[in-house]
Amino acid sequence: MNKKSFLMGTITITMAVIVCMAFFLHNAVNDFELNEYGESYGAVDISNASLEKAPDLIAVVSTDGEHGYVKKFDLFSEAPLSPNEALANQEAHMGEYKSISVYKKDGKTVIGEFLLGR
C-alpha cells in the first residue's frame, strides 16, 4: 500500500466517524428522529419554541384534522426581533392568518394546511 492510498483510506474512515458522531450528537441533544432526507422531526411547544432548538419539521394538526409537520422556517419566518415589534405586528395584522403547508414526515408530500395567526 502506498502513502496516497493509506492517506485516502484514513481520510475516508475519519469522515465516516465524524458523520456518525454528528448523527449521534444531533439525536442525543435534540431527541428528535430523522427522516430519510436527514431532517429532524417531532413535537414542540410552539408558544415556547426557539428556532435553534426546534426540529426541522414541527408536528401540527392541519385545518382538516390531518396530523403532519410544518417546516421550521415557514413557522418562524416572520418572528419579530423585539417585543415592541411583536406588539406592532399583532395590532397591524389582527384577525389575519398565514397559510402554511403541512407535510408528511418526509418533508416533501403536502397533506394539508396550517393557519398561523399573525
Secondary structure, 3 states (H helix, E strand, C coil): CCHHHHHHHHHHHHHHHHHHHHHHHHHHHHCCEECCCCCEEECCCHHHCCCCCCCCEEEEECCCCCEEEEEHHHHCCCCCCCHHHHHHHHHHCCCCEEEEEEECCCCCCEEEEEEEEC
